[in-house]
Amino acid sequence: MKTNENEAVTEREARVSGKIVDINEGEIRSHLDKMVLNSVEETLNALLDAEADRQCGAGRYERSAERVDTRAGSYKRKLQTKAGEVELKMPKLRSLPFETQIIERYRRRESSVEEALMEPVRSGGRLHVSAAPKG
């Protein structure tokens, strides 16, 4: 019963003030920041996986005559971006050293990668990552 009374009071207040929906800009900004941070992290990890597949000559668990190496897990590494700190899963290969073109080996802060990733988001587009076709 108490909840219904509170809802009725809130509805009356909304009608009197003319507001139907109350928007909290701080919460929206926080939510968008988290979405951007997650998008940056997921995209960088997908790009690192695609690079490891390219270096191996085949995808993960894929059997191929062109395969030159296999995966040996990954290790976690933090990278500071303008959107915040992201955790990267750096692939490890069994015999070849994994070398990425995305992030310099000992770099812990990156701005150029993030700028490239943010451009579609700023222009209202969607960010889509797919591995390059083989062959």
Helices and strands as residue ranges (DSSP letters): H 2-17, H 25-56, E 71-81, E 84-93, H 112-122
